[in-house]
Amino acid sequence: MSGNLQAGFADLDTGRRERTGFPEVVFCQGKEDAFLRDIFVRLYGANGEVMGTRASPAQYEAVRSVLPGAGYDALSRLITARKEAAPEPQGNIAVCTAGTTGKTGVEMEALTGVNIALLTIYDMCKAIDKRMLIHEIHLVEKHGGKSGDFFYREEMK
C-alpha cells in the first residue's frame, strides 16, 4: 500500500518501503500511549511490520496490549512487530540518528557515530576474533539541508 495515512495527530508514511526499501520507523519518546498504540496498529496493518525507537518499557506494554506479538529490546529500546518471521540475520547493523534545527545537514555526524559504535564493538570483541569486517557503511536517509531529501535504495549499489 502506498501513500499516507492520516491519524489526526500524525501523518504516517505507508509508501516509504516502496521508495526507500525501509518502512517508516516510529520515534516513541514523548508520545502518548493512545497515540503510540494507534500509530503501531495502523503501520502494522499497512506494512506488516513496524519498529519504534527510544521506547520505554511502559510504551512497550502499551503497544503489546494491541499487538501481543510485539517484541522489546531493553538495551536498544526498540519495539518491533512483524506479521512474518524476520529473515535470518546476515551480520550486525549499527544505526545512528542525528538531527538539528539549524540549516546545515548532519550526515557526517551520523556516519561518524556509526563508525564509533562499530569500532567500539570491534574493540570489545577483538580478543575473540580479529577477522571482523566493518563495511557497507552508508547514509540511509536524510531530510532537508541544502541538497534536499535523500533515500538510499539497493539498486544504487
Legacy VTK file of the C-alpha trace (Angstrom):
# vtk DataFile Version 3.0
C-alpha trace
ASCII
DATASET POLYDATA
POINTS 157 float
0.000 0.000 0.000
1.457 3.392 -0.857
0.687 6.862 0.369
-0.025 8.399 3.720
-2.475 7.577 6.479
-3.926 10.492 8.410
-4.127 9.667 12.097
-5.310 13.095 13.266
-2.157 13.596 15.318
0.350 12.225 12.791
0.934 11.655 9.076
2.000 8.031 8.638
4.098 7.320 5.553
2.937 3.915 4.316
4.787 4.261 0.992
8.281 4.663 2.402
9.237 0.999 1.840
8.428 1.291 -1.874
10.550 4.442 -2.195
13.471 3.541 0.051
13.401 -0.177 0.868
12.703 0.584 4.559
9.276 1.112 6.156
8.638 4.134 8.367
10.117 3.938 11.881
8.317 5.445 14.881
10.180 7.718 17.313
8.364 6.739 20.540
9.845 9.111 23.097
7.337 11.729 24.226
4.322 10.168 22.502
1.177 9.472 24.497
0.292 5.779 24.858
-3.018 6.143 22.996
-1.289 7.791 20.014
1.503 5.209 20.043
-0.963 2.302 20.052
-2.862 3.829 17.133
0.323 4.526 15.145
1.616 0.975 15.632
-1.712 -0.646 14.694
-2.043 1.477 11.544
1.542 0.943 10.347
1.397 -2.765 11.181
-1.817 -3.093 9.190
-0.386 -1.175 6.229
3.142 -2.639 6.141
3.005 -5.937 8.001
5.740 -4.715 10.307
6.620 -1.715 12.444
9.587 -0.649 14.549
9.716 2.008 17.258
12.857 3.622 18.645
13.591 5.293 22.005
10.758 3.318 23.600
10.287 2.873 27.324
9.156 -0.403 28.907
5.782 1.256 29.657
5.381 2.203 25.990
6.184 -1.372 25.008
3.423 -2.618 27.321
1.005 -0.132 25.728
1.887 -1.389 22.230
1.779 -5.025 23.341
-1.776 -4.508 24.594
-2.896 -4.073 20.947
-0.148 -6.096 19.210
0.517 -9.093 21.507
3.288 -10.425 19.261
5.380 -7.263 19.580
8.876 -7.643 20.981
11.039 -5.292 23.034
14.805 -4.986 23.338
15.546 -3.078 26.545
19.177 -2.337 25.666
18.410 -0.654 22.337
14.941 0.498 23.484
13.347 -0.918 20.306
9.807 -2.184 19.874
9.283 -4.466 16.866
6.241 -6.207 15.457
6.130 -8.374 12.300
3.451 -10.440 10.638
6.091 -12.712 9.106
9.213 -14.101 10.731
12.265 -11.911 10.385
14.814 -13.072 7.826
17.874 -14.894 9.151
20.461 -12.265 10.162
23.436 -11.907 7.845
25.583 -9.855 10.210
25.113 -6.913 12.503
23.754 -3.474 11.818
24.597 -0.246 13.596
22.215 2.700 13.272
22.925 6.269 14.297
20.416 9.090 14.047
21.245 12.772 14.236
19.171 15.903 13.963
19.419 19.649 14.095
17.183 22.659 13.939
19.889 24.515 12.028
20.209 24.951 8.279
23.100 22.517 7.933
22.929 18.764 7.484
24.207 16.217 9.967
25.212 13.371 7.654
28.849 13.442 8.784
27.842 13.363 12.440
25.570 10.349 11.881
28.209 8.492 9.846
30.861 9.286 12.468
28.532 7.974 15.186
28.047 4.679 13.335
31.804 4.288 12.851
32.497 4.946 16.539
29.834 2.407 17.544
31.320 -0.235 15.225
34.883 0.440 16.351
33.726 0.124 19.975
32.159 -3.263 19.197
35.364 -4.319 17.433
37.419 -3.246 20.454
35.215 -5.288 22.807
35.287 -8.410 20.600
38.824 -8.415 19.150
40.130 -10.820 21.784
37.709 -13.442 20.435
38.219 -12.871 16.701
40.198 -10.171 14.916
38.740 -11.097 11.493
35.638 -8.923 11.937
34.814 -6.722 8.963
33.408 -3.225 9.114
31.888 -2.482 5.728
28.937 -1.135 3.754
28.602 1.971 5.890
26.321 4.407 4.143
23.693 7.056 4.620
20.213 5.507 4.505
18.014 8.570 4.637
18.198 12.316 5.213
15.756 15.187 5.130
16.317 18.882 4.469
19.593 20.730 4.206
20.961 22.418 1.108
20.876 19.248 -1.012
17.338 18.253 -0.003
15.984 14.804 0.865
17.900 11.579 0.172
16.816 7.931 0.336
19.249 5.038 -0.174
17.989 2.267 -2.461
19.623 -1.139 -3.060
19.765 -0.552 -6.825
22.125 2.377 -6.157
24.957 -0.055 -5.330
LINES 1 158
157 0 1 2 3 4 5 6 7 8 9 10 11 12 13 14 15 16 17 18 19 20 21 22 23 24 25 26 27 28 29 30 31 32 33 34 35 36 37 38 39 40 41 42 43 44 45 46 47 48 49 50 51 52 53 54 55 56 57 58 59 60 61 62 63 64 65 66 67 68 69 70 71 72 73 74 75 76 77 78 79 80 81 82 83 84 85 86 87 88 89 90 91 92 93 94 95 96 97 98 99 100 101 102 103 104 105 106 107 108 109 110 111 112 113 114 115 116 117 118 119 120 121 122 123 124 125 126 127 128 129 130 131 132 133 134 135 136 137 138 139 140 141 142 143 144 145 146 147 148 149 150 151 152 153 154 155 156
